[in-house]
Amino acid sequence: MTTVDSERHPHPVECREWLDGLEEIRAWLVESAATTQVLATAVGLDDIAPWAEDPQTGDLVHPSGHFFRVTGVRVDLPDDPARSWSQPIIDQPEIGILGFLAARVEGRLHVLVQAKAEPGNCNGIQLSPTVQATWSNYTGVHGGSSVPYLSYFATEHEGRSLIDVLQSEQAAWFYQKRNRNMLVMLEDPAEVEVLPGFAWIALEDLYRCLLEADVVNMDARTVLSCLPLHAIGGWVEPEPGTDDRIATAVRRSLHPESVPRVPLVEILSWITHHRSMPGLRGTMVALNSVDDVWVRTPQCIRHVEGRHFEIVGVRVEARGREVGEWRQPMLAPAAEGLAACLAAELDGVLHLLVRIAPSPGYREGVELGPTVQCVPAQSSGVTDAAHYLERVTSAPPEHVLFESVLSEEGGRFLRARTAYRIVEVTDDPPLDLPSGYQWVTLHQMGTLLQHSHYVNVEARTLIAAAHGLAVAREVERA
Amino acid sequence: MTTVDSERHPHPVECREWLDGLEEIRAWLVESAATTQVLATAVGLDDIAPWAEDPQTGDLVHPSGHFFRVTGVRVDLPDDPARSWSQPIIDQPEIGILGFLAARVEGRLHVLVQAKAEPGNCNGIQLSPTVQATWSNYTGVHGGSSVPYLSYFATEHEGRSLIDVLQSEQAAWFYQKRNRNMLVMLEDPAEVEVLPGFAWIALEDLYRCLLEADVVNMDARTVLSCLPLHAIGGWVEPEPGTDDRIATAVRRSLHPESVPRVPLVEILSWITHHRSMPGLRGTMVALNSVDDVWVRTPQCIRHVEGRHFEIVGVRVEARGREVGEWRQPMLAPAAEGLAACLAAELDGVLHLLVRIAPSPGYREGVELGPTVQCVPAQSSGVTDAAHYLERVTSAPPEHVLFESVLSEEGGRFLRARTAYRIVEVTDDPPLDLPSGYQWVTLHQMGTLLQHSHYVNVEARTLIAAAHGLAVAREVERA
């Protein structure tokens, strides 16, 4: 049990329970990697028992019926049947918990992070929420040990949640998956024991870590994006004498009184309009009935042209996790993704350009995504999307407000990485937008993020990055 | 084309385009009934061609594949398999539009209502929104005439929607059905011609009509419930010298600054908790595979004990509608429903007691419903529900703040009626509530109603009734 020293230096370096600044966090991750390892080795899909092919549907299933399965999804476009398609997709109906424990120490919000290894991570260990657990995890189907700190999240509790909302995940890879994003406040951090593999860090430090490649995992980023703006802390108030134009614009964008280019009621109407169109909505189908551009070998399931992704098998050996060894299918993307937002100061307030993003796995057919979300190695064309892709990739470095290559979920995806960028438009931001694009403030996104299924997981990482812009840039300058 | 006379009496009685007060509205409904009639005659399910039984599934389908179909739903309760069940249900994936045109005249919000006849209405004509149309209606699958005023709702428009949100409908009868609830403001009501069967009425008068049995149809009520509170009008401000305690408590409940018993963030967390439980969620199944307590005869599909509802056939003859004659299946409830909320002043603010209501047709598994929602003729037991049922039915008349028997959707349901009640608890409102019950203010409900799938259609009628409490009681006293 730790007691918090409220003296000037509350995080004694010799105690690993409180980490102060990037140096200490980096050192702790290196140290954790020595005790917690997850090694994933490629094996054939015919060699991942007890996972097996369902004889009827061809779906890849676990005999328990738990975890997840690899199945198919079909998208029928009523206005353009020739462009209809089907593809493999992961179905995981269980709602998992992604939860941070948090506490205020000397007025600053701190979160209890976990140094967590996942088989799909390209670098082993990343910072994750305090709890990252599926129903199977915490009801023991896994056959593993119990999940630490779970009782703070899995039972009905009163008035301690700052965040508690279901949010979607990658909808080209997951069929209607969502997780319960939570942040639970402790009155006193000493309420909980800091177990090995866990540490308290300040919220600002977590934002700073976003700038490092593959350090903050996807689950931590999505929870972070839902943080109510009033809780982010004193640094949101303009600091006297600050001369950072972007930090000031970000602070205005977070402020409830700032004037957005388009009122929220109109944003909601625009979303409802697109949700109401009979368009892109996926229907689950048997895996053995998907289009024959998807080829199945004993080794893997892949697109005949090597596009999109492969479904592969892995053997996982773990130390410091619930179970020592297991095998499972994973989804391995064909190439690195790009998720980028244009940003602009409109009347002094930072706005992000978001897009109505349709995808087969969304429960509502569409969610708001970044200006650009694609796999550049596979993109082509002269559409609006291509125009914006050109803008975000050709921007001069001084207009790039945020840039970081980050990992997607390492429990289901094998080495899935996305380059995230926020690029400022300084010369005449486009105001006459194509259908499906809109400028929004961070405060508007914050309101939407209190509710499910408005903002997609890629946009959420960029929202968290935008929240951190004020803080992180100050560090850069220091 | 009407021009609005801004003199003292803007609604000349001789012109039917503006109706002022209940007398004029009643007279207009009687007059409209003479020119618009819909006669529904019972026929056997084997006599509703071109509707027919799908040979594979037993579903009742239209050969066009449009409109709707009668299919089955199965509910698996993981914790209590013995209580799992299946039943017939209506599947209508198309999103319809329920839209009011509105305008301010002399500072008061007015809406353009339609006197609409539906085959299922027990009394022919009821007040409906300006537009009430499914995709099949407005794309002409129906083979009927075009829908008046539709262009104000069906195309992307800018900044004129006060309401634009998808909301669910009866989830024991409809599988995941939702409609687009809209209210579009006109700068000047003279923008539109008032066609026969339409009239402008003041919002206050529409609230007053809620007290009359079977006058305001379900579609009008659901849109009304979503009205942003700031738009309701000057009468929400406390009137100087008012001595109506309830009206004052309602106004406080509508106010953004009023102190709710439970903060919204906690209400959201409570909803998320219940949404996350693997519980009551329906899966569509073939109609011929539902439990054998459902009996199919050439005449109808009914529960062997006469419970719940029947699926019956009707022949409809219409005058003043799109098509002169057609046949269709309808759902006929076995008995009148009851939807009732307990209300209490907590710290001077009116709160309603709402309940987490699970139902097989909800997209999110649960929505917030009234304190009590049941079919009293078929209810029994000693649960919390029975306790509250006793409270709302045994209350003395002076504690009944609102009471009215109203019709449910008359296009799919045959003579479906529900007794709606708001009952005040004056002696020590229960504060230590069973799990799944919570006190909320009207302002909190207003925030939730800007978003989809939080508040069920029965609770929405009661919300609209609660909004009208301040106004309607003044009329009663006058």
Boltz contact constraints between the chains, C-beta under 6 A:
constraints:
  - contact:
      token1: [A, 95]
      token2: [B, 276]
      max_distance: 6.0
  - contact:
      token1: [A, 156]
      token2: [B, 273]
      max_distance: 6.0
  - contact:
      token1: [A, 159]
      token2: [B, 266]
      max_distance: 6.0
  - contact:
      token1: [A, 161]
      token2: [B, 269]
      max_distance: 6.0
  - contact:
      token1: [A, 164]
      token2: [B, 269]
      max_distance: 6.0
  - contact:
      token1: [A, 164]
      token2: [B, 272]
      max_distance: 6.0
  - contact:
      token1: [A, 165]
      token2: [B, 272]
      max_distance: 6.0
  - contact:
      token1: [A, 180]
      token2: [B, 276]
      max_distance: 6.0
  - contact:
      token1: [A, 266]
      token2: [B, 159]
      max_distance: 6.0
  - contact:
      token1: [A, 269]
      token2: [B, 161]
      max_distance: 6.0
  - contact:
      token1: [A, 269]
      token2: [B, 164]
      max_distance: 6.0
  - contact:
      token1: [A, 272]
      token2: [B, 164]
      max_distance: 6.0
  - contact:
      token1: [A, 272]
      token2: [B, 165]
      max_distance: 6.0
  - contact:
      token1: [A, 273]
      token2: [B, 156]
      max_distance: 6.0
  - contact:
      token1: [A, 276]
      token2: [B, 95]
      max_distance: 6.0
  - contact:
      token1: [A, 276]
      token2: [B, 180]
      max_distance: 6.0
  - contact:
      token1: [A, 451]
      token2: [B, 451]
      max_distance: 6.0
